[in-house]
């Protein structure tokens, strides 16, 4: 199934007491352009997240937003520096005994002294956190892929309808082509009679001129190639894997055949049919810009 390059996905989880959320958004782009927005302290994990994205996406501008919330984490510890505290207590007792000052000392008083309490941040297991982020990233990408597949299905239906219309118009052009030769033969005969008046006209000469004209305006090859392109595109729409670039090339070939059909047809009705064919091709081209 084809996938759109436009999509959104989201997933969340926890690791090391941290709340983790990942959002994925993408728009059209010729190549894969992946941007990871993650808190600076965790930038070392960008490459691992980009690798997960690369397993799901081949082209498109993909923005990944990583939120790491530590508000609920018990990541801080307060430790007592016993050596410093003992020194402070001993010093206070010495002052009391030396100068006869009453000793009135509380834990809160000690805590105010420098270096008695030490605040430490809990060490984070970066390997465990990175593994969990990659798992969440993969979940977000699955959600993202689901949306892209749904959008791709709509694109496929629209393109198939337009291919069917191009095929119908091609049949009309093919049916009209012999009529242009017949009309040219009759027009040529009328002109020659007008010039030569009552003089007898050689039928073989008329047939020769008509045959030359028919060969010059023959559109059989263009119609065969146009139908072949239509079938190839239908096959791409039902295939697996990224096909956007191939389809874009095929649309250019279809447009080229339509232009040749119009220039060789030498007929007003065929010209109008070709305009309609090119209008449908252009609509397909616009849709393909959204396909991965």
Buried (B, 14 or more C-beta within 10 A) or exposed (E): EBBBBBBEBBBBBEBBEBBBBBBBBBEBEEEBEBEBEBEEEBEEBBEBBBEBBEEBBBBBBBBBBBBBEBEEBEBEEEEEBEEBBEBBBEEBEEEBEEEEEEEEEEEEEBEEBEEBBEEEEEEBEEEEBBBBBBBBBBBBBEBBBEBBBEBBBEBBEEBBEBBEBBBEBBEBBBEBBEEBBEEBBEEBBEEBEEEEEEEEBEEEEBEEBBEEBBEEBBBEEBBEBBBBBBEBBBEBBEEEEBBBBBBBEBBEBBBBBBBBBBEBBBBEEBBBBBEBBBBBBEBBBEBBEBBB
